[in-house]
């Protein structure tokens, strides 16, 4: 029996501050989607990994960050057009809601200011500063960080994560997003089940399986008019595959993907199906940190534990 992970990139305005023309609907939906996801996860008692941009945990700042080695212009939007948009720059209220939720969520990091770690312009000094600041702020909140979600899934500077005591990160998905992923899964029969692995830095790579909002816009509307929500069908298939396997089905999204009630219905349907399959089978729902602890513990013992807690017999 396998397991299911849900991870969320919790970023509000920081997910878009470096874009010339940010998508207004998603920028303005961050808080709404955050609250909806917390309510739904509590309703179905499903723990998730919430990867939070560290700056959101601040009460205030001058927008300059003089000691941060960011490239010129990196904080321009915070000091300029979003200077009066504290709702996009700060969110201690929403972070508190995660920590007080009924579901046993994992608090994780999405960097301090959404720097792209794999970008050629991000040197080790900048990556280190992003992690150092995120860990410092978490410590003020009496939180430790085990897991990291790379901004825009741009993996890089993994050694820096290890240096700061992290144990896991969300790796790249082996399947493609959007229409291409739909084709891979439905027509080519490619599995979305992944196997976490320990890299050369001792970190557990917990690969993504499926971005839950990778098929949107007019194409989604057309398909739904003649069939059903394709992302819902893919998620159900992944959950069923996890029931039949020893691997992990790892779904992820941004709270700001929930821009309308139609998106809310998608997430409710996915979580309801996950809750039902968990109730009728031995399927488990884990956080990234829980998976990392499981894999690291059994690597040290020279064996690998299955998701149901059993060790495969030798020769199998």
C-alpha positions, 0 to 999 in steps of 0.5 A: 500500500502506498501513500499520498502527499499534498503540498502547497506553495503558499506565497501570496504576492511573492509568487508574482512580484518579479513578473512584469505582468502578474496574473491579476486573478491569481494575485487577488485570489491568494488569501481566498484560496488559502482559507478555502484550502485550510477549511477543506483540509480540516473538513476531511482531516487531511494533513498537508505540507504548507511551504510558506514564503518566509517574508509572509511571516513578518509583521512589517519591513521597510521594503529595502532588505539592505543586508540581503544580497538580492540582485538590483531591483528584486524588491522593487515591486514591494517598494513601489506598486505594492507598497500599500498592499500589505495583504500581498506582502505579509500574512502572519494571520494566515500562517497562524491559521496553518499552525492552529488548524485541526489537521496536523499540517507540516510547516515547510519553507518556500524560501524567504522571497521566492528566489529561483534557486536554479537560475544562473543568476542565483549564486550560493551566497543568495541561496544561503541568505534566502535559507538563513533568513527563512530559518531565522524567521521560523525560529522566531515563530518557534518552528523548525523546517524539515522540508523545502519547496523550490520556487517554481520548482526550480531545483538548485543549491541542494547543498545549501538546504543540507547545510541549514539542516533541512531533510527533504525537498520536492523534486521535479515530476517525472510526468509533464503538466497540462495537456501533455501530462493528460496524454501521457497518463490516459493514452500512454498509461504512464504512472504518476506514482513516484519513489522518493530517494536520498541524494548525495547530500543526504536529502530526501527527494520527494518528487511531485507527481501531479500539478492539480491546476495544469489544465485550465482556461478554455481547454478545461471548459471545453473538456468539462462540457463533454466529459468531466474535470480532467484533473479530477479524473487524473487525481482519482487515478493517481490515488487508486494507483497509490492504493495498488502500489508501494510508492507515493502519489504527490499532488501539489498546488498554490492556494492562489489557483483557487480563483473561483467556486469551480476550483473549490469544487475540484479540490473538494471532490479530490479530497473527498475521494482521497478520504473515502479511499483512505477509509476503505483501504490501508492508504496513508496520507503523509507530509513530505517531512514524514516521508523523509523521516521514514526513508532516512530511518530505514536507509540507516538500517540498510533496508527500505520501509514500505508505506504500510510500515512493513519491511519487504522480505529478502528476495521479494 
